[in-house]
């Protein structure tokens, strides 16, 4: 009996030991980056380049807004905050997506250990930045929509949004932190005491995130509606309204100018170009949102319905590349903001040129001297005379060169004149009153009373 009992006990012990070894081997594993030989180029080179471009573009935009106060007292104030968050998004992408590819490819263990210390925090901060960027874009578009609709600029919500941009920004940031900050409690980075080196850490969902009720109603349904679907629909509607109203106002302005004053053919092209620029901005914004949100909603829906199929051997590669591509699309959208602003927003375009001249003054000194000596150069001085705001120190002259202003011969006169048509009137709350003065020897500005003058109020 003793032999049999000992034998049975020994056999049971061996089986338990074998099971523990199997469990140990299953727990201590590191999957790493799949298709590393491809993703080192797709993410490590291609996506990393886009992230660098986005970082540079949005850092430049941030500097532009800091050096040009006029942009911070108009609806473009939101674009400054948006650029700051886009800088964070570019940095987060490098830290969360590019770094893992590099430490897997080059086997950098110390970088892997650092990554595990910040991964949960940066994932949370990245989600907050993305949602905050979406809300800021909606707020900026909503304010512009109210200002363009007839009668809507006098309602209380329009006045509130126009006069409380900083308060709205604080509210947006606070809501984003409270709403997307839950990501921090949905992820857990498990440290395995029995494992070492690459197998020591494992990032997984927390017990809160695996709760079926919380997972479906909050993580899937609520977030897909408020993060992607609702902002997407609102931006389409509001941009459509803005472009439609802009076209109507342009037609009315064109008819009034044509009835009351001389209008050369080039101005007809200028008005058409203004409408085309606004339409191009609308198409760009809508296209970027479609690329960023629609595929994400589709993939998330698939995950909820049948995630096992995505993780199968047949679709695992597709699932991996789909997630990588969605992340890159967010980078592309943030990198395209500067080109969109430059093509459709003249104040930002002029301020960007002025900022480059301030940052690299030595590169423009010789060019400016040559242009000032050229009779065809239309150099002007913009004098800021204040906007009634207390402690307003923005007084003084700022030289701006306008080399592309079209000219025409005035009927019955030997003089060559230049017509300036502003795309929209400047209200006292939208920017500071400005005097535009000719800096050349020959005056090319004429006031409406036909008296020679070197100043023009804008």
MIVEX-613483 format. One line per 5 residues: for each residue x, y, z of N, C-alpha, C. Coordinates in steps of 0.05 Angstrom, whole numbers. Example, Ala and Ser with C-alpha at 12.3 -4.5 7.8 and 13.67 -1.06 7.14 Angstrom:
264:-114:156:246:-90:156:264:-66:156  257:-45:142:273:-21:143:258:1:157
END
This chain:
17:-24:0:0:0:0:17:25:0  38:23:16:55:47:18:68:53:-9  76:31:-23:89:36:-49:69:48:-69  44:37:-68:24:47:-86:17:76:-80  14:81:-53:8:109:-46:30:128:-53
55:119:-49:77:136:-56:79:141:-86  73:119:-100:74:121:-129:52:140:-139  28:138:-128:6:155:-136:12:184:-129  23:188:-105:30:215:-96:52:227:-114  71:211:-121:92:220:-138:82:228:-166
64:211:-176:52:217:-202:36:243:-202  21:247:-181:5:271:-178:23:296:-177  45:293:-162:64:315:-159:77:322:-186  83:301:-202:95:306:-228:75:320:-246  50:312:-245:30:325:-262:26:354:-255
26:360:-228:23:388:-219:47:404:-228  70:392:-226:95:407:-234:94:413:-263  85:394:-279:83:398:-308:64:420:-315  40:420:-301:20:441:-306:31:469:-299  46:470:-276:57:496:-268:77:506:-288
93:487:-299:113:495:-319:99:505:-345  77:491:-352:63:500:-376:51:528:-371  38:532:-347:27:558:-341:48:579:-341  71:572:-329:94:591:-328:103:599:-356  104:579:-373:112:585:-401:92:602:-415
66:597:-410:45:612:-423:44:641:-413  49:645:-387:48:672:-376:73:688:-384  96:676:-384:121:689:-390:126:688:-420  113:706:-434:116:707:-463:115:736:-472  127:742:-495:128:769:-506:122:767:-536
100:778:-544:92:776:-572:108:795:-590  113:819:-580:128:838:-596:112:849:-620  126:861:-639:113:873:-663:112:852:-685  88:847:-695:84:829:-718:94:842:-744  103:825:-762:114:835:-788:134:857:-784
153:853:-766:172:874:-759:188:883:-783  194:865:-802:210:872:-825:195:892:-844  168:893:-841:153:912:-857:147:937:-841  140:933:-816:132:956:-799:155:974:-791  179:964:-793:202:981:-788:203:1004:-809
192:999:-833:191:1019:-854:164:1034:-854  142:1018:-849:116:1030:-850:111:1049:-827  119:1041:-803:116:1058:-779:142:1072:-772  164:1057:-772:190:1069:-764:200:1090:-782  193:1090:-808:203:1109:-827:180:1127:-837
160:1114:-850:138:1130:-862:122:1145:-842  110:1131:-822:93:1144:-802:110:1163:-785  134:1156:-779:152:1173:-763:157:1199:-777  160:1198:-804:164:1222:-819:140:1241:-818  116:1229:-820:92:1245:-818:89:1257:-791
97:1242:-770:95:1253:-743:114:1277:-740  138:1275:-751:157:1297:-750:146:1322:-765  134:1317:-788:123:1339:-804:100:1352:-788  83:1336:-776:61:1346:-760:71:1362:-736  92:1352:-723:104:1366:-700:115:1393:-708
129:1394:-731:141:1419:-740:120:1439:-749  100:1430:-765:79:1447:-774:64:1460:-751  56:1443:-732:39:1453:-710:55:1469:-690  81:1463:-687:98:1480:-671:101:1508:-683  103:1508:-710:105:1534:-724:79:1549:-721
56:1536:-723:30:1549:-719:28:1561:-691  38:1546:-671:37:1556:-644:53:1582:-641  77:1583:-654:93:1607:-654:80:1630:-668  67:1624:-691:52:1644:-706:31:1658:-688  16:1642:-674:-5:1653:-656:7:1669:-633
30:1660:-623:42:1674:-601:53:1701:-609  63:1703:-634:75:1728:-643:56:1747:-657  31:1738:-661:11:1754:-675:-14:1755:-658  -16:1775:-642:-38:1777:-622:-65:1779:-636  -66:1791:-660:-92:1795:-674:-106:1768:-679
-90:1747:-683:-102:1721:-688:-115:1709:-663  -106:1719:-640:-116:1707:-614:-141:1721:-604  -150:1742:-618:-174:1756:-609:-197:1752:-629  -193:1733:-647:-214:1726:-666:-222:1697:-663  -239:1687:-681:-247:1659:-678:-224:1640:-683
-202:1649:-695:-179:1632:-699:-164:1626:-673  -174:1637:-651:-162:1632:-625:-162:1602:-619  -183:1588:-628:-185:1559:-623:-163:1544:-638  -155:1555:-661:-135:1541:-677:-108:1540:-662  -103:1560:-646:-78:1560:-630:-78:1537:-610
-100:1533:-596:-102:1511:-577:-101:1485:-591  -114:1484:-615:-114:1460:-631:-86:1452:-640  -70:1472:-647:-43:1467:-655:-26:1456:-632  -31:1466:-608:-16:1456:-585:-23:1427:-580  -48:1419:-581:-55:1391:-577:-45:1373:-600
-43:1384:-624:-32:1369:-646:-2:1363:-642  11:1382:-629:40:1377:-622:42:1354:-603  24:1353:-583:24:1331:-564:17:1304:-578  -1:1305:-597:-9:1281:-611:14:1270:-627  29:1287:-640:52:1278:-655:73:1265:-637
78:1278:-614:97:1267:-595:87:1240:-584  61:1239:-578:50:1214:-567:53:1191:-587  49:1197:-613:51:1176:-633:79:1164:-633  99:1182:-632:127:1172:-633:132:1155:-608  123:1164:-585:128:1150:-560:113:1124:-557
89:1122:-569:72:1099:-566:73:1079:-589  79:1089:-613:78:1072:-637:105:1067:-649  121:1088:-651:147:1086:-664:168:1072:-645  168:1080:-620:187:1070:-601:186:1039:-599  162:1027:-596:161:997:-595:173:983:-620
169:995:-643:180:983:-667:211:984:-666  222:1006:-656:251:1008:-655:263:990:-633  251:988:-609:264:971:-589:259:941:-595  239:935:-611:236:907:-620:256:901:-642  260:919:-661:277:914:-683:307:913:-675
314:931:-656:342:933:-648:348:920:-621  327:907:-609:329:893:-584:341:911:-562  328:934:-557:337:953:-537:320:949:-512  330:933:-493:314:925:-469:309:949:-451  328:967:-447:324:990:-429:303:1009:-440
300:1011:-466:279:1028:-477:252:1015:-474  251:988:-475:227:974:-470:217:978:-441  236:978:-422:229:982:-394:218:1010:-389  230:1030:-402:220:1057:-400:192:1060:-412  188:1047:-434:162:1047:-448:140:1038:-429
145:1017:-414:124:1006:-397:118:1024:-373  135:1043:-367:129:1061:-345:110:1083:-354  111:1091:-379:95:1114:-388:72:1106:-406  69:1081:-414:50:1074:-435:21:1080:-427  13:1074:-403:-15:1078:-395:-21:1108:-393
-3:1123:-382:-7:1152:-379:-9:1166:-406  9:1159:-425:9:1172:-451:-15:1163:-468  -24:1139:-464:-49:1130:-478:-72:1147:-469  -74:1152:-443:-95:1168:-432:-93:1197:-442  -69:1208:-440:-65:1236:-449:-70:1239:-479
-63:1218:-495:-68:1219:-523:-98:1219:-530  -114:1203:-515:-142:1203:-519:-155:1229:-512  -145:1241:-490:-155:1268:-482:-149:1288:-503  -125:1288:-514:-117:1307:-535:-134:1305:-560  -139:1280:-568:-155:1276:-593:-183:1286:-589
-196:1279:-567:-223:1288:-562:-225:1318:-558  -205:1329:-545:-205:1358:-542:-201:1372:-568  -185:1361:-586:-182:1373:-613:-208:1373:-628  -223:1351:-626:-248:1349:-640:-268:1370:-630  -270:1373:-604:-288:1393:-592:-280:1421:-599
-254:1427:-599:-245:1454:-606:-252:1461:-635  -249:1441:-653:-256:1445:-681:-286:1450:-684  -302:1436:-669:-331:1440:-670:-338:1468:-659  -325:1476:-637:-331:1503:-626:-323:1525:-645  -300:1523:-658:-292:1544:-677:-311:1545:-701
-319:1522:-710:-337:1521:-733:-365:1531:-725  -374:1525:-701:-400:1534:-692:-401:1564:-689  -380:1576:-678:-379:1605:-676:-380:1619:-703  -364:1608:-722:-364:1620:-749:-391:1616:-762  -404:1594:-757:-431:1588:-768:-451:1609:-758
-451:1614:-732:-470:1634:-721:-464:1662:-732  -439:1669:-737:-432:1695:-747:-440:1699:-776  -442:1677:-791:-448:1679:-820:-478:1677:-825  -494:1665:-807:-522:1663:-811:-536:1690:-806  -554:1699:-823:-568:1724:-819:-584:1724:-793
-580:1744:-776:-595:1746:-751:-584:1730:-728  -568:1709:-734:-558:1692:-712:-535:1704:-696  -522:1724:-708:-499:1737:-693:-509:1754:-670  -535:1759:-668:-546:1775:-646:-558:1758:-624  -560:1732:-628:-572:1716:-606:-551:1712:-584
-561:1704:-561:-544:1703:-537:-521:1683:-539  -527:1659:-552:-506:1639:-553:-483:1648:-571  -490:1663:-592:-469:1673:-610:-451:1693:-595  -464:1711:-580:-449:1731:-565:-432:1718:-543  -444:1698:-530:-429:1684:-509:-404:1670:-520
-407:1656:-543:-384:1642:-555:-363:1662:-564  -372:1685:-574:-353:1704:-585:-337:1718:-563  -350:1723:-540:-337:1738:-518:-325:1721:-496  -328:1694:-498:-318:1677:-477:-303:1653:-488  -285:1658:-507:-270:1637:-520:-252:1622:-500
-239:1637:-482:-221:1625:-463:-237:1607:-443  -260:1617:-435:-277:1601:-416:-286:1575:-430  -294:1578:-455:-302:1554:-470:-279:1534:-473  -255:1544:-478:-232:1527:-480:-227:1512:-454  -229:1526:-432:-225:1513:-406:-246:1492:-401
-271:1498:-409:-293:1478:-406:-287:1453:-423  -279:1458:-448:-273:1436:-466:-251:1418:-455  -230:1430:-445:-207:1415:-434:-216:1399:-410  -233:1412:-393:-242:1398:-368:-260:1374:-375  -278:1378:-394:-296:1357:-402:-280:1334:-415
-260:1341:-431:-243:1320:-444:-228:1304:-423  -218:1317:-402:-203:1303:-382:-221:1284:-366  -245:1294:-359:-264:1277:-344:-274:1254:-360  -279:1259:-386:-291:1239:-403:-271:1218:-412  -249:1227:-423:-229:1209:-434:-208:1200:-413
-209:1213:-390:-190:1205:-369:-196:1177:-358  -220:1167:-364:-227:1140:-356:-209:1119:-369  -196:1127:-390:-177:1108:-403:-156:1098:-384  -148:1115:-365:-128:1108:-346:-136:1084:-329  -162:1082:-323:-173:1061:-307:-182:1037:-323
-181:1039:-349:-189:1016:-366:-165:999:-374  -141:1009:-370:-117:994:-377:-100:988:-352  -86:966:-353:-68:959:-331:-43:946:-342  -21:955:-333:5:944:-342:15:924:-320  11:899:-325:17:878:-305:47:872:-305
59:873:-281:87:865:-278:88:837:-266  100:819:-281:101:791:-273:127:785:-258  123:778:-233:146:774:-215:163:749:-223  150:729:-235:165:705:-242:178:707:-269  175:729:-283:186:732:-310:207:754:-310
224:753:-330:246:771:-332:248:782:-360  264:803:-363:271:815:-389:246:823:-404  243:812:-429:221:820:-447:194:809:-438  194:788:-421:168:776:-413:158:788:-387  170:808:-376:164:818:-349:138:834:-348
130:847:-370:106:865:-370:86:855:-390  61:861:-384:39:855:-402:17:876:-399  10:889:-421:-11:910:-421:-37:896:-428  -57:899:-411:-83:886:-415:-105:904:-404  -130:896:-410:-153:911:-400:-158:905:-371
-168:925:-357:-174:922:-328:-201:909:-325  -207:903:-300:-233:890:-294:-256:908:-302  -252:935:-300:-273:954:-307:-278:952:-337  -257:951:-353:-261:950:-382:-272:924:-392  -268:903:-378:-278:877:-386:-307:872:-377
-317:890:-361:-346:888:-353:-363:892:-377  -381:872:-383:-397:873:-408:-414:899:-410  -426:907:-388:-443:930:-389:-427:955:-395  -406:959:-380:-389:982:-384:-376:982:-412  -367:959:-421:-354:957:-446:-372:965:-469
-397:956:-469:-415:961:-491:-427:989:-490  -438:996:-467:-453:1021:-465:-435:1046:-464  -412:1044:-452:-394:1067:-450:-372:1067:-470  -356:1045:-470:-332:1044:-487:-340:1042:-516  -361:1028:-523:-369:1025:-551:-390:1046:-560
-413:1044:-548:-436:1060:-558:-432:1090:-553  -427:1098:-528:-424:1126:-521:-400:1139:-535  -377:1125:-535:-353:1137:-547:-355:1139:-577  -367:1120:-590:-370:1121:-619:-389:1143:-627  -409:1149:-611:-428:1170:-618:-416:1197:-613
-405:1202:-589:-395:1228:-582:-367:1234:-592  -351:1213:-596:-324:1218:-605:-322:1220:-636  -339:1206:-650:-335:1204:-679:-360:1212:-695  -382:1199:-690:-406:1203:-707:-417:1231:-705  -424:1239:-680:-436:1266:-676:-419:1289:-685
-393:1290:-678:-376:1312:-688:-374:1312:-719  -373:1288:-730:-371:1286:-759:-395:1298:-773  -419:1291:-763:-444:1302:-775:-446:1332:-771  -439:1342:-747:-441:1370:-741:-422:1386:-759  -398:1377:-763:-379:1391:-780:-388:1393:-809
-400:1371:-819:-410:1371:-846:-432:1392:-849  -452:1392:-831:-474:1410:-832:-465:1439:-830  -449:1445:-810:-441:1473:-805:-423:1483:-828  -405:1467:-838:-389:1476:-861:-405:1481:-886  -425:1464:-890:-443:1468:-913:-458:1494:-910
-468:1500:-886:-482:1526:-881:-464:1549:-886  -439:1548:-876:-420:1570:-879:-414:1575:-909  -408:1554:-924:-401:1558:-952:-425:1569:-968  -449:1559:-961:-473:1568:-975:-478:1598:-970  -475:1606:-945:-480:1634:-938:-458:1652:-949
-433:1641:-950:-411:1656:-961:-415:1662:-991  -426:1642:-1005:-432:1646:-1033:-453:1667:-1037  -474:1666:-1021:-496:1686:-1023:-485:1714:-1018  -469:1717:-996:-458:1744:-990:-439:1754:-1012  -424:1736:-1024:-405:1744:-1045:-420:1754:-1069
-442:1741:-1076:-458:1749:-1099:-470:1777:-1094  -481:1781:-1070:-492:1807:-1063:-471:1829:-1064  -448:1824:-1052:-426:1844:-1052:-417:1850:-1080  -415:1829:-1096:-406:1833:-1124:-426:1850:-1139  -452:1846:-1135:-472:1862:-1149:-471:1892:-1140
-467:1896:-1114:-466:1924:-1104:-441:1938:-1115  -419:1925:-1115:-394:1937:-1125:-397:1943:-1154  -409:1925:-1169:-411:1928:-1198:-430:1951:-1205  -451:1956:-1188:-470:1977:-1193:-459:2005:-1186  -441:2006:-1166:-433:2032:-1155:-405:2041:-1161
-389:2024:-1172:-361:2032:-1177:-349:2016:-1200  -326:2026:-1209:-312:2012:-1230:-301:1986:-1220  -305:1965:-1235:-296:1938:-1226:-281:1925:-1249  -256:1920:-1247:-241:1906:-1269:-248:1877:-1269  -239:1864:-1291:-246:1836:-1294:-232:1818:-1273
-208:1827:-1264:-194:1810:-1246:-209:1806:-1219  -226:1825:-1212:-240:1823:-1186:-261:1801:-1187  -273:1796:-1211:-292:1774:-1214:-277:1748:-1208  -253:1745:-1218:-237:1721:-1212:-230:1719:-1182  -225:1743:-1170:-219:1743:-1141:-242:1733:-1124
-266:1741:-1131:-289:1732:-1116:-294:1702:-1120  -291:1692:-1144:-293:1664:-1149:-272:1648:-1134  -248:1659:-1133:-227:1645:-1119:-232:1643:-1089  -245:1665:-1078:-251:1664:-1049:-271:1642:-1043  -291:1639:-1060:-311:1617:-1057:-297:1590:-1060
-280:1588:-1080:-266:1563:-1085:-248:1555:-1062  -235:1575:-1049:-218:1569:-1026:-235:1559:-1003  -258:1571:-998:-275:1562:-976:-285:1534:-982  -292:1529:-1007:-302:1502:-1015:-280:1481:-1012  -255:1489:-1019:-233:1471:-1016:-228:1464:-987
-231:1484:-969:-227:1479:-941:-249:1460:-930  -274:1464:-940:-295:1446:-932:-289:1417:-941  -282:1414:-966:-276:1387:-976:-253:1374:-961  -232:1390:-954:-210:1379:-939:-218:1371:-911  -234:1387:-897:-242:1380:-870:-259:1355:-870
-278:1354:-889:-296:1331:-890:-281:1306:-897  -263:1308:-916:-247:1285:-925:-230:1274:-902  -217:1293:-887:-200:1284:-865:-217:1270:-843  -241:1281:-838:-258:1268:-818:-268:1241:-827  -274:1238:-853:-282:1212:-863:-260:1192:-860
-236:1200:-868:-213:1182:-866:-207:1174:-837  -211:1192:-819:-203:1187:-791:-225:1173:-775  -250:1179:-780:-272:1170:-763:-287:1146:-774  -294:1147:-800:-310:1125:-811:-296:1098:-809  -270:1096:-817:-257:1069:-814:-255:1061:-785
-251:1080:-767:-249:1073:-738:-276:1062:-728  -298:1075:-735:-324:1065:-727:-330:1037:-739  -322:1033:-764:-327:1007:-776:-311:985:-762  -285:991:-756:-269:971:-743:-278:966:-715  -286:987:-701:-295:983:-673:-321:967:-672
-339:971:-691:-363:955:-693:-357:926:-698  -338:921:-715:-330:894:-721:-318:881:-696  -303:896:-680:-291:885:-656:-313:877:-636  -333:893:-633:-355:886:-614:-371:862:-624  -377:861:-650:-393:839:-660:-378:813:-660
-354:813:-671:-339:788:-674:-309:793:-673  -299:799:-650:-270:805:-648:-253:781:-653  -264:757:-647:-249:733:-650:-241:729:-680  -258:737:-698:-252:734:-726:-228:752:-734  -227:776:-722:-204:794:-728:-178:783:-718
-179:768:-696:-155:757:-684:-148:729:-695  -164:720:-714:-158:694:-726:-134:696:-744  -123:673:-751:-99:673:-768:-104:686:-795  -129:684:-805:-135:694:-832:-135:725:-832  -144:737:-810:-148:766:-810:-130:781:-790
-112:766:-777:-95:779:-757:-77:800:-770  -66:795:-793:-49:814:-807:-65:839:-815  -89:834:-826:-106:857:-833:-113:874:-809  -119:861:-786:-127:876:-762:-104:893:-752  -80:882:-753:-57:896:-743:-51:921:-761
-52:918:-787:-46:940:-805:-69:960:-805  -94:951:-800:-116:970:-799:-113:989:-775  -106:978:-752:-101:995:-728:-78:1015:-733  -57:1005:-746:-34:1023:-751:-42:1045:-770  -58:1038:-791:-66:1058:-810:-85:1079:-798
-103:1071:-781:-120:1090:-768:-105:1110:-751  -84:1101:-738:-67:1120:-722:-53:1139:-741  -44:1129:-764:-29:1147:-783:-48:1168:-794  -74:1161:-798:-93:1180:-809:-97:1204:-790  -96:1199:-764:-98:1221:-746:-74:1240:-749
-50:1228:-754:-26:1244:-759:-29:1261:-784  -39:1248:-805:-43:1262:-830:-62:1285:-827  -84:1281:-812:-104:1303:-808:-91:1326:-794  -75:1321:-774:-62:1344:-759:-40:1357:-776  -26:1341:-793:-6:1353:-810:-17:1370:-832
-42:1364:-840:-55:1379:-862:-67:1405:-853  -68:1410:-827:-82:1434:-818:-67:1460:-828  -41:1460:-826:-27:1484:-835:-31:1489:-864  -28:1470:-883:-34:1475:-911:-62:1485:-915  -82:1474:-900:-109:1482:-903:-112:1511:-895
-101:1518:-872:-102:1546:-863:-90:1565:-883  -66:1558:-893:-52:1576:-911:-67:1580:-937  -82:1560:-946:-96:1561:-971:-123:1575:-969  -135:1575:-945:-162:1585:-943:-166:1608:-922  -145:1615:-907:-147:1635:-887:-125:1656:-891
-132:1679:-902:-112:1699:-908:-98:1710:-884  -112:1717:-861:-97:1727:-838:-75:1708:-828  -81:1682:-827:-60:1663:-819:-38:1662:-839  -44:1664:-865:-24:1664:-886:-5:1688:-883  -17:1711:-879:0:1736:-876:16:1734:-851
4:1725:-829:18:1723:-803:40:1703:-805  36:1681:-820:57:1661:-823:82:1673:-837  76:1688:-858:98:1701:-873:113:1720:-855  98:1736:-839:110:1755:-821:127:1741:-800  117:1718:-790:132:1703:-770:158:1693:-780
158:1683:-805:183:1673:-817:203:1696:-820  193:1719:-827:210:1743:-830:222:1751:-803  206:1747:-781:216:1754:-754:236:1733:-745  232:1708:-751:250:1687:-742:276:1687:-757  274:1693:-784:298:1694:-800:300:1721:-813
306:1742:-798:306:1769:-809:328:1774:-829  351:1760:-825:374:1765:-843:368:1755:-871  350:1736:-874:344:1725:-901:327:1744:-917  314:1764:-904:295:1781:-918:304:1810:-920  327:1817:-907:336:1844:-908:342:1854:-936
358:1838:-950:366:1845:-977:342:1846:-996  324:1827:-993:301:1826:-1010:283:1850:-1005  280:1857:-980:263:1880:-973:274:1906:-983  300:1909:-982:313:1933:-993:309:1936:-1023  311:1913:-1037:307:1914:-1066:279:1920:-1073
260:1909:-1058:232:1913:-1064:223:1942:-1057  235:1953:-1036:228:1981:-1029:238:2001:-1050  259:1994:-1064:270:2011:-1085:256:2007:-1112  239:1987:-1114:226:1981:-1139:199:1996:-1139  194:2010:-1161:169:2026:-1162:144:2008:-1163
147:1983:-1172:124:1965:-1174:117:1952:-1148  135:1955:-1128:130:1942:-1103:108:1956:-1087  90:1943:-1076:68:1954:-1061:73:1949:-1032  92:1963:-1020:97:1960:-992:79:1977:-975  68:1968:-954:50:1983:-938:58:1980:-909
49:1999:-892:54:1998:-863:27:1995:-850  24:1975:-833:0:1972:-818:4:1983:-790  -11:2003:-782:-9:2016:-756:-32:2007:-739  -26:1993:-717:-47:1984:-699:-53:2007:-680  -79:2015:-679:-86:2038:-663:-102:2029:-638
-103:2003:-632:-116:1994:-608:-145:1987:-614  -156:1971:-595:-184:1962:-599:-201:1968:-574  -192:1986:-557:-208:1993:-534:-205:1974:-511  -187:1954:-514:-183:1936:-492:-163:1948:-472  -168:1944:-447:-151:1956:-426:-123:1943:-428
-103:1960:-423:-75:1951:-424:-67:1941:-451  -79:1953:-472:-72:1945:-499:-46:1958:-507  -25:1943:-510:1:1953:-517:8:1949:-547  -11:1939:-563:-5:1933:-590:-8:1958:-607  9:1978:-603:10:2002:-619:37:2003:-633
36:2013:-657:61:2014:-672:58:2005:-701  79:2005:-716:78:1998:-744:89:1971:-749  76:1957:-768:85:1931:-777:86:1931:-807  109:1927:-819:112:1928:-848:103:1902:-860  85:1904:-879:75:1881:-894:78:1886:-923
90:1868:-938:93:1871:-967:70:1856:-981  58:1870:-1000:36:1857:-1015:44:1858:-1045  61:1839:-1054:71:1840:-1081:51:1831:-1102  29:1818:-1093:11:1805:-1112:-15:1821:-1116  -16:1846:-1106:-41:1861:-1110:-44:1869:-1139
-66:1862:-1152:-69:1870:-1180:-75:1899:-1183  -66:1911:-1205:-70:1939:-1211:-85:1943:-1237  -95:1967:-1241:-109:1972:-1266:-107:2002:-1272  -110:2010:-1297:-110:2038:-1305:-137:2051:-1300  -137:2072:-1285:-162:2086:-1280:-172:2100:-1305
-198:2098:-1311:-209:2111:-1336:-206:2141:-1333  -197:2153:-1355:-194:2182:-1355:-171:2193:-1339  -152:2176:-1332:-130:2185:-1316:-105:2169:-1324  -82:2182:-1320:-57:2168:-1326:-46:2152:-1303  -61:2152:-1280:-51:2139:-1256:-57:2109:-1257
-40:2094:-1244:-45:2066:-1240:-54:2061:-1211  -77:2049:-1208:-89:2046:-1181:-89:2016:-1173  -93:2012:-1148:-95:1985:-1137:-120:1983:-1120  -137:1964:-1126:-161:1959:-1111:-157:1938:-1090  -167:1942:-1066:-166:1922:-1044:-194:1916:-1036
-201:1891:-1037:-227:1882:-1027:-223:1862:-1005  -234:1868:-982:-231:1849:-959:-252:1827:-962  -245:1802:-955:-264:1780:-957:-287:1783:-938  -283:1797:-915:-304:1801:-896:-297:1826:-880  -318:1841:-870:-313:1864:-854:-300:1857:-827
-284:1875:-816:-271:1871:-791:-286:1886:-769  -299:1872:-752:-313:1884:-730:-295:1892:-707  -305:1908:-689:-287:1917:-667:-280:1894:-648  -297:1873:-648:-290:1850:-631:-274:1829:-644  -272:1831:-671:-258:1811:-686:-229:1818:-691
-221:1842:-686:-194:1850:-691:-190:1880:-686  -166:1889:-685:-161:1917:-679:-163:1934:-704  -175:1959:-702:-175:1977:-725:-147:1982:-735  -144:1986:-761:-118:1987:-773:-116:2010:-793  -94:2023:-794:-88:2043:-815:-68:2031:-834
-74:2031:-860:-55:2021:-880:-43:2045:-894  -17:2048:-894:-4:2071:-907:16:2061:-928  18:2077:-949:37:2071:-970:65:2078:-961  85:2061:-967:112:2066:-959:130:2074:-983  119:2074:-1007:135:2081:-1030:134:2111:-1036
148:2120:-1056:148:2148:-1063:122:2157:-1076  111:2139:-1093:86:2145:-1107:63:2133:-1093  42:2149:-1087:19:2139:-1073:3:2121:-1093  -6:2098:-1083:-23:2082:-1100:-50:2076:-1087  -55:2088:-1063:-81:2086:-1050:-96:2112:-1055
-121:2110:-1061:-138:2134:-1064:-163:2130:-1046  -170:2151:-1031:-194:2148:-1015:-219:2153:-1032  -242:2149:-1021:-267:2150:-1036:-274:2179:-1044  -263:2199:-1030:-269:2227:-1036:-250:2239:-1058  -233:2221:-1069:-214:2229:-1090:-192:2248:-1081
-189:2250:-1055:-166:2266:-1045:-143:2248:-1041  -119:2257:-1049:-95:2240:-1047:-90:2234:-1018  -85:2210:-1012:-81:2201:-984:-63:2177:-984  -46:2175:-964:-29:2152:-961:-39:2134:-939  -63:2138:-930:-74:2121:-908:-101:2110:-916
-106:2087:-906:-132:2073:-912:-140:2059:-887  -164:2065:-876:-173:2051:-853:-185:2024:-861  -177:2003:-846:-187:1976:-851:-202:1967:-826
END
